[in-house]
Amino acid sequence: PAPTADGITQSTQEKCFAVVYGPHVYLMLDENARATFLADPATYSRGAPAPPVARQRIVVVGPPRSGRSSLALQLGLDLGLPVLDPISAVGEMMQEPSPLAQEVQKVLRSGGEVGGELLARVVVAVCRRHPGFILDGFPATAEQAEVLASEDLALTSVASLTLPDEAAKRRADAHLMATSPDGRFLRPRPAIPIKGDPDADPPILESEIPAVRALLCGSSAVAQPLQKYNSEAHKLLAALTKDRAILDSLDASLPRATVHRAMRAALCQASVQRQTLIAKLQKGHPAPMAGQQRWFLKATLEKRRGRFTKDGGDYCPVGWQQDKELLLCPSDPSLRRMVKVGRELYVVHNDDAMEELLSCAQYYLGGGSQPLPDDLPSRLEKMEAISIPDSALECKGFCPVTFKDGPSKDQPIQAACLKPTKDSPEEARSFVCKYKGTLFRLLDAKKQERFMRTPHLFAALKMPIKLPPDALPVVLDKLPLPGYLQHTVVDAISEGLLALGQAAPRFPGVDNRESATKFLALYLRSRNAGNSPVDARLHGQNLARFRKACELLVRGAVGRDLPKAVLPGSEVVEEFMARHAEGPRA
């Protein structure tokens, strides 16, 4: 028989009742089955595999009037998860014949209350029946949270609503004042007497009927629950998030729709990230670990670090294999730049390296890849680095990175030999690294980062024989007079004298010597480096006024310049007399 395009002979097709549909061949049991398939092939053909299920187990906690129960119900509808609370858990437990159910029945029949450890055991037992759930109103105390954490229900989120006490009380009062469409209060009011019926037999007097009590609502009713929650909240959250980074803090003072959208978006994103991880791992591919802190224990994340994690730091395998750089990756609680390869976890330093590792994990992590060196550099703490003398440093305290870069054009090699002096601020002497048992001091943070990335390029440098001498601190009190002046006031006075010669001031009614002295004093005061911003502005204004007053007169008159008569009351004369009477301000 002639073979078909799919390689199946015609006799085989007739015998097995085969159907070619799309890229697949389907074999039917008989003619009726083939006719049914031909009538509706989409129903019976192989479709795309369903995405893996990301089970979420969520706990919603918050103070009274924070919208906790409303949020739990909305999330349950969005995610298709059952919403559990202590009351429903006890009711569900009562429906089964188990020792725990009998213990609950015994407590209820005796008039007791199911609470504390017994309630925690009931809630845990009910939660274990559901692969995914949303737990509302539990735990309410730190003791219950400890029981819930010890049972390891693999919680994936703890939605913690925060609301100030005053906002909660305002919401409670608004809830108490709620009215129906016809204007009636939805809840009975406190201290409202009910009138008696004098026509009744016997007559009922008003005083014999007590006032209707209000339901438990209003600010007075939530004051005690608020105080109790606030005292337990910190310990409660610490117990639930001790082993997993699953805390989602929400501001309940925002509109409830806003809070709901934010939490739903976070959970949906986590679900997609989990499905992506499972799908890639099922195919044996490297998978991104973004958002997986919800499903992994903190201890597991630390234990499964790969061979590029040393001394408590994660080094990027891509940077090491490509450029031989030791790129220490910062800690990221969201695991956005972590990759799972097999059972091991690796961290990269940027998004480009993430794509490289996901696409070529075998090249960067396989047997042919180069492992990290045994000796890795480390930074010294600031106080320890400052106290290290130059004699204990390699390269005689000079910066190896600056020496490696070399001097600028037409300068000797000694120009690249730089190091902080003893008079330098502490910050400049705090950049010290340790590598292979030796210490190196760098000039700044950028050079320290370069050394940390490629220490092997700088550790073996040979310094020149002739090095710049150490700059000794200058003791001004022991200097001779010329040296003392050179280190203190020569520069400032020289600059002031140059400005004096250019201005040649002459204040109204004052001779040249006094005018020059006042100008120099004002100039030096305005240029004092120790001035505060206010003093600098005031002294600058005084100098500007002095300059303006000196401009009233014209110096250097020659014989061809004729005197000019001025009228009585001239502005120039009045200004001159006013300045003369006021005198120059130093």
URSUL-V844278 format. One record per residue. N is the residue number from 1. RES is the residue in one small letter. SS is DSSP state (helix for helix, strand for strand, loop for the rest). Layout:
BEGIN
n->N res->RES ss->SS
n->N res->RES ss->SS
END
This chain:
BEGIN
n->1 res->p ss->loop
n->2 res->a ss->loop
n->3 res->p ss->strand
n->4 res->t ss->loop
n->5 res->a ss->loop
n->6 res->d ss->loop
n->7 res->g ss->loop
n->8 res->i ss->loop
n->9 res->t ss->strand
n->10 res->q ss->helix
n->11 res->s ss->helix
n->12 res->t ss->helix
n->13 res->q ss->helix
n->14 res->e ss->helix
n->15 res->k ss->helix
n->16 res->c ss->helix
n->17 res->f ss->loop
n->18 res->a ss->strand
n->19 res->v ss->strand
n->20 res->v ss->strand
n->21 res->y ss->strand
n->22 res->g ss->loop
n->23 res->p ss->loop
n->24 res->h ss->strand
n->25 res->v ss->strand
n->26 res->y ss->strand
n->27 res->l ss->strand
n->28 res->m ss->loop
n->29 res->l ss->loop
n->30 res->d ss->loop
n->31 res->e ss->helix
n->32 res->n ss->helix
n->33 res->a ss->helix
n->34 res->r ss->helix
n->35 res->a ss->helix
n->36 res->t ss->helix
n->37 res->f ss->helix
n->38 res->l ss->helix
n->39 res->a ss->helix
n->40 res->d ss->loop
n->41 res->p ss->helix
n->42 res->a ss->helix
n->43 res->t ss->helix
n->44 res->y ss->helix
n->45 res->s ss->loop
n->46 res->r ss->loop
n->47 res->g ss->loop
n->48 res->a ss->loop
n->49 res->p ss->loop
n->50 res->a ss->loop
n->51 res->p ss->loop
n->52 res->p ss->loop
n->53 res->v ss->loop
n->54 res->a ss->loop
n->55 res->r ss->loop
n->56 res->q ss->loop
n->57 res->r ss->strand
n->58 res->i ss->strand
n->59 res->v ss->strand
n->60 res->v ss->strand
n->61 res->v ss->strand
n->62 res->g ss->strand
n->63 res->p ss->loop
n->64 res->p ss->loop
n->65 res->r ss->loop
n->66 res->s ss->loop
n->67 res->g ss->loop
n->68 res->r ss->helix
n->69 res->s ss->helix
n->70 res->s ss->helix
n->71 res->l ss->helix
n->72 res->a ss->helix
n->73 res->l ss->helix
n->74 res->q ss->helix
n->75 res->l ss->helix
n->76 res->g ss->helix
n->77 res->l ss->helix
n->78 res->d ss->helix
n->79 res->l ss->helix
n->80 res->g ss->loop
n->81 res->l ss->loop
n->82 res->p ss->strand
n->83 res->v ss->strand
n->84 res->l ss->strand
n->85 res->d ss->loop
n->86 res->p ss->helix
n->87 res->i ss->helix
n->88 res->s ss->helix
n->89 res->a ss->helix
n->90 res->v ss->helix
n->91 res->g ss->helix
n->92 res->e ss->helix
n->93 res->m ss->helix
n->94 res->m ss->loop
n->95 res->q ss->loop
n->96 res->e ss->loop
n->97 res->p ss->loop
n->98 res->s ss->loop
n->99 res->p ss->helix
n->100 res->l ss->helix
n->101 res->a ss->helix
n->102 res->q ss->helix
n->103 res->e ss->helix
n->104 res->v ss->helix
n->105 res->q ss->helix
n->106 res->k ss->helix
n->107 res->v ss->helix
n->108 res->l ss->helix
n->109 res->r ss->helix
n->110 res->s ss->loop
n->111 res->g ss->loop
n->112 res->g ss->loop
n->113 res->e ss->loop
n->114 res->v ss->loop
n->115 res->g ss->loop
n->116 res->g ss->helix
n->117 res->e ss->helix
n->118 res->l ss->helix
n->119 res->l ss->helix
n->120 res->a ss->helix
n->121 res->r ss->helix
n->122 res->v ss->helix
n->123 res->v ss->helix
n->124 res->v ss->helix
n->125 res->a ss->helix
n->126 res->v ss->helix
n->127 res->c ss->helix
n->128 res->r ss->loop
n->129 res->r ss->loop
n->130 res->h ss->loop
n->131 res->p ss->loop
n->132 res->g ss->loop
n->133 res->f ss->strand
n->134 res->i ss->strand
n->135 res->l ss->strand
n->136 res->d ss->strand
n->137 res->g ss->loop
n->138 res->f ss->loop
n->139 res->p ss->loop
n->140 res->a ss->loop
n->141 res->t ss->loop
n->142 res->a ss->helix
n->143 res->e ss->helix
n->144 res->q ss->helix
n->145 res->a ss->helix
n->146 res->e ss->helix
n->147 res->v ss->helix
n->148 res->l ss->helix
n->149 res->a ss->helix
n->150 res->s ss->helix
n->151 res->e ss->loop
n->152 res->d ss->loop
n->153 res->l ss->loop
n->154 res->a ss->loop
n->155 res->l ss->loop
n->156 res->t ss->loop
n->157 res->s ss->strand
n->158 res->v ss->strand
n->159 res->a ss->strand
n->160 res->s ss->strand
n->161 res->l ss->strand
n->162 res->t ss->strand
n->163 res->l ss->loop
n->164 res->p ss->loop
n->165 res->d ss->helix
n->166 res->e ss->helix
n->167 res->a ss->helix
n->168 res->a ss->helix
n->169 res->k ss->helix
n->170 res->r ss->helix
n->171 res->r ss->helix
n->172 res->a ss->helix
n->173 res->d ss->helix
n->174 res->a ss->helix
n->175 res->h ss->helix
n->176 res->l ss->helix
n->177 res->m ss->loop
n->178 res->a ss->loop
n->179 res->t ss->strand
n->180 res->s ss->loop
n->181 res->p ss->loop
n->182 res->d ss->loop
n->183 res->g ss->loop
n->184 res->r ss->loop
n->185 res->f ss->strand
n->186 res->l ss->loop
n->187 res->r ss->loop
n->188 res->p ss->loop
n->189 res->r ss->loop
n->190 res->p ss->loop
n->191 res->a ss->loop
n->192 res->i ss->strand
n->193 res->p ss->loop
n->194 res->i ss->loop
n->195 res->k ss->loop
n->196 res->g ss->loop
n->197 res->d ss->strand
n->198 res->p ss->loop
n->199 res->d ss->loop
n->200 res->a ss->loop
n->201 res->d ss->loop
n->202 res->p ss->loop
n->203 res->p ss->loop
n->204 res->i ss->strand
n->205 res->l ss->loop
n->206 res->e ss->helix
n->207 res->s ss->helix
n->208 res->e ss->helix
n->209 res->i ss->loop
n->210 res->p ss->loop
n->211 res->a ss->loop
n->212 res->v ss->strand
n->213 res->r ss->loop
n->214 res->a ss->loop
n->215 res->l ss->loop
n->216 res->l ss->loop
n->217 res->c ss->loop
n->218 res->g ss->loop
n->219 res->s ss->helix
n->220 res->s ss->helix
n->221 res->a ss->helix
n->222 res->v ss->helix
n->223 res->a ss->helix
n->224 res->q ss->helix
n->225 res->p ss->helix
n->226 res->l ss->helix
n->227 res->q ss->helix
n->228 res->k ss->helix
n->229 res->y ss->helix
n->230 res->n ss->helix
n->231 res->s ss->helix
n->232 res->e ss->helix
n->233 res->a ss->helix
n->234 res->h ss->helix
n->235 res->k ss->helix
n->236 res->l ss->helix
n->237 res->l ss->helix
n->238 res->a ss->helix
n->239 res->a ss->helix
n->240 res->l ss->helix
n->241 res->t ss->loop
n->242 res->k ss->loop
n->243 res->d ss->loop
n->244 res->r ss->loop
n->245 res->a ss->loop
n->246 res->i ss->loop
n->247 res->l ss->strand
n->248 res->d ss->strand
n->249 res->s ss->strand
n->250 res->l ss->strand
n->251 res->d ss->strand
n->252 res->a ss->loop
n->253 res->s ss->loop
n->254 res->l ss->loop
n->255 res->p ss->loop
n->256 res->r ss->helix
n->257 res->a ss->helix
n->258 res->t ss->helix
n->259 res->v ss->helix
n->260 res->h ss->helix
n->261 res->r ss->helix
n->262 res->a ss->helix
n->263 res->m ss->helix
n->264 res->r ss->helix
n->265 res->a ss->helix
n->266 res->a ss->helix
n->267 res->l ss->helix
n->268 res->c ss->helix
n->269 res->q ss->helix
n->270 res->a ss->helix
n->271 res->s ss->helix
n->272 res->v ss->helix
n->273 res->q ss->helix
n->274 res->r ss->helix
n->275 res->q ss->helix
n->276 res->t ss->helix
n->277 res->l ss->helix
n->278 res->i ss->helix
n->279 res->a ss->helix
n->280 res->k ss->helix
n->281 res->l ss->helix
n->282 res->q ss->helix
n->283 res->k ss->loop
n->284 res->g ss->loop
n->285 res->h ss->loop
n->286 res->p ss->loop
n->287 res->a ss->strand
n->288 res->p ss->strand
n->289 res->m ss->loop
n->290 res->a ss->loop
n->291 res->g ss->loop
n->292 res->q ss->helix
n->293 res->q ss->helix
n->294 res->r ss->helix
n->295 res->w ss->loop
n->296 res->f ss->loop
n->297 res->l ss->loop
n->298 res->k ss->helix
n->299 res->a ss->helix
n->300 res->t ss->helix
n->301 res->l ss->helix
n->302 res->e ss->helix
n->303 res->k ss->helix
n->304 res->r ss->loop
n->305 res->r ss->strand
n->306 res->g ss->loop
n->307 res->r ss->loop
n->308 res->f ss->loop
n->309 res->t ss->strand
n->310 res->k ss->strand
n->311 res->d ss->loop
n->312 res->g ss->loop
n->313 res->g ss->strand
n->314 res->d ss->strand
n->315 res->y ss->strand
n->316 res->c ss->loop
n->317 res->p ss->helix
n->318 res->v ss->helix
n->319 res->g ss->helix
n->320 res->w ss->helix
n->321 res->q ss->helix
n->322 res->q ss->helix
n->323 res->d ss->helix
n->324 res->k ss->loop
n->325 res->e ss->loop
n->326 res->l ss->loop
n->327 res->l ss->loop
n->328 res->l ss->strand
n->329 res->c ss->strand
n->330 res->p ss->loop
n->331 res->s ss->loop
n->332 res->d ss->loop
n->333 res->p ss->loop
n->334 res->s ss->loop
n->335 res->l ss->loop
n->336 res->r ss->loop
n->337 res->r ss->loop
n->338 res->m ss->strand
n->339 res->v ss->strand
n->340 res->k ss->strand
n->341 res->v ss->strand
n->342 res->g ss->loop
n->343 res->r ss->loop
n->344 res->e ss->strand
n->345 res->l ss->strand
n->346 res->y ss->strand
n->347 res->v ss->strand
n->348 res->v ss->loop
n->349 res->h ss->loop
n->350 res->n ss->loop
n->351 res->d ss->helix
n->352 res->d ss->helix
n->353 res->a ss->helix
n->354 res->m ss->helix
n->355 res->e ss->helix
n->356 res->e ss->helix
n->357 res->l ss->helix
n->358 res->l ss->helix
n->359 res->s ss->helix
n->360 res->c ss->loop
n->361 res->a ss->helix
n->362 res->q ss->helix
n->363 res->y ss->helix
n->364 res->y ss->helix
n->365 res->l ss->helix
n->366 res->g ss->loop
n->367 res->g ss->loop
n->368 res->g ss->loop
n->369 res->s ss->loop
n->370 res->q ss->loop
n->371 res->p ss->loop
n->372 res->l ss->loop
n->373 res->p ss->loop
n->374 res->d ss->loop
n->375 res->d ss->loop
n->376 res->l ss->loop
n->377 res->p ss->loop
n->378 res->s ss->strand
n->379 res->r ss->strand
n->380 res->l ss->loop
n->381 res->e ss->loop
n->382 res->k ss->helix
n->383 res->m ss->helix
n->384 res->e ss->helix
n->385 res->a ss->helix
n->386 res->i ss->helix
n->387 res->s ss->loop
n->388 res->i ss->loop
n->389 res->p ss->loop
n->390 res->d ss->helix
n->391 res->s ss->helix
n->392 res->a ss->helix
n->393 res->l ss->loop
n->394 res->e ss->helix
n->395 res->c ss->helix
n->396 res->k ss->helix
n->397 res->g ss->helix
n->398 res->f ss->loop
n->399 res->c ss->loop
n->400 res->p ss->helix
n->401 res->v ss->helix
n->402 res->t ss->helix
n->403 res->f ss->helix
n->404 res->k ss->helix
n->405 res->d ss->helix
n->406 res->g ss->loop
n->407 res->p ss->loop
n->408 res->s ss->loop
n->409 res->k ss->loop
n->410 res->d ss->loop
n->411 res->q ss->loop
n->412 res->p ss->loop
n->413 res->i ss->helix
n->414 res->q ss->helix
n->415 res->a ss->helix
n->416 res->a ss->helix
n->417 res->c ss->loop
n->418 res->l ss->loop
n->419 res->k ss->loop
n->420 res->p ss->loop
n->421 res->t ss->loop
n->422 res->k ss->loop
n->423 res->d ss->loop
n->424 res->s ss->loop
n->425 res->p ss->loop
n->426 res->e ss->helix
n->427 res->e ss->helix
n->428 res->a ss->helix
n->429 res->r ss->helix
n->430 res->s ss->loop
n->431 res->f ss->loop
n->432 res->v ss->strand
n->433 res->c ss->strand
n->434 res->k ss->strand
n->435 res->y ss->strand
n->436 res->k ss->loop
n->437 res->g ss->loop
n->438 res->t ss->strand
n->439 res->l ss->strand
n->440 res->f ss->strand
n->441 res->r ss->strand
n->442 res->l ss->loop
n->443 res->l ss->loop
n->444 res->d ss->loop
n->445 res->a ss->helix
n->446 res->k ss->helix
n->447 res->k ss->helix
n->448 res->q ss->helix
n->449 res->e ss->helix
n->450 res->r ss->helix
n->451 res->f ss->helix
n->452 res->m ss->helix
n->453 res->r ss->helix
n->454 res->t ss->loop
n->455 res->p ss->helix
n->456 res->h ss->helix
n->457 res->l ss->helix
n->458 res->f ss->loop
n->459 res->a ss->loop
n->460 res->a ss->loop
n->461 res->l ss->loop
n->462 res->k ss->loop
n->463 res->m ss->loop
n->464 res->p ss->loop
n->465 res->i ss->loop
n->466 res->k ss->loop
n->467 res->l ss->loop
n->468 res->p ss->loop
n->469 res->p ss->loop
n->470 res->d ss->loop
n->471 res->a ss->loop
n->472 res->l ss->loop
n->473 res->p ss->loop
n->474 res->v ss->loop
n->475 res->v ss->loop
n->476 res->l ss->helix
n->477 res->d ss->helix
n->478 res->k ss->helix
n->479 res->l ss->loop
n->480 res->p ss->loop
n->481 res->l ss->helix
n->482 res->p ss->helix
n->483 res->g ss->helix
n->484 res->y ss->helix
n->485 res->l ss->helix
n->486 res->q ss->helix
n->487 res->h ss->helix
n->488 res->t ss->helix
n->489 res->v ss->loop
n->490 res->v ss->helix
n->491 res->d ss->helix
n->492 res->a ss->helix
n->493 res->i ss->helix
n->494 res->s ss->helix
n->495 res->e ss->helix
n->496 res->g ss->helix
n->497 res->l ss->helix
n->498 res->l ss->helix
n->499 res->a ss->helix
n->500 res->l ss->helix
n->501 res->g ss->helix
n->502 res->q ss->helix
n->503 res->a ss->helix
n->504 res->a ss->loop
n->505 res->p ss->loop
n->506 res->r ss->loop
n->507 res->f ss->loop
n->508 res->p ss->loop
n->509 res->g ss->loop
n->510 res->v ss->loop
n->511 res->d ss->loop
n->512 res->n ss->helix
n->513 res->r ss->helix
n->514 res->e ss->helix
n->515 res->s ss->helix
n->516 res->a ss->helix
n->517 res->t ss->helix
n->518 res->k ss->helix
n->519 res->f ss->helix
n->520 res->l ss->helix
n->521 res->a ss->helix
n->522 res->l ss->helix
n->523 res->y ss->helix
n->524 res->l ss->helix
n->525 res->r ss->helix
n->526 res->s ss->helix
n->527 res->r ss->loop
n->528 res->n ss->loop
n->529 res->a ss->loop
n->530 res->g ss->loop
n->531 res->n ss->loop
n->532 res->s ss->loop
n->533 res->p ss->helix
n->534 res->v ss->helix
n->535 res->d ss->helix
n->536 res->a ss->helix
n->537 res->r ss->helix
n->538 res->l ss->helix
n->539 res->h ss->helix
n->540 res->g ss->helix
n->541 res->q ss->helix
n->542 res->n ss->helix
n->543 res->l ss->helix
n->544 res->a ss->helix
n->545 res->r ss->helix
n->546 res->f ss->helix
n->547 res->r ss->helix
n->548 res->k ss->helix
n->549 res->a ss->helix
n->550 res->c ss->helix
n->551 res->e ss->loop
n->552 res->l ss->loop
n->553 res->l ss->loop
n->554 res->v ss->loop
n->555 res->r ss->loop
n->556 res->g ss->loop
n->557 res->a ss->loop
n->558 res->v ss->loop
n->559 res->g ss->loop
n->560 res->r ss->loop
n->561 res->d ss->loop
n->562 res->l ss->loop
n->563 res->p ss->loop
n->564 res->k ss->loop
n->565 res->a ss->loop
n->566 res->v ss->loop
n->567 res->l ss->loop
n->568 res->p ss->loop
n->569 res->g ss->loop
n->570 res->s ss->loop
n->571 res->e ss->helix
n->572 res->v ss->helix
n->573 res->v ss->helix
n->574 res->e ss->helix
n->575 res->e ss->helix
n->576 res->f ss->helix
n->577 res->m ss->helix
n->578 res->a ss->helix
n->579 res->r ss->helix
n->580 res->h ss->helix
n->581 res->a ss->helix
n->582 res->e ss->helix
n->583 res->g ss->loop
n->584 res->p ss->loop
n->585 res->r ss->loop
n->586 res->a ss->loop
END
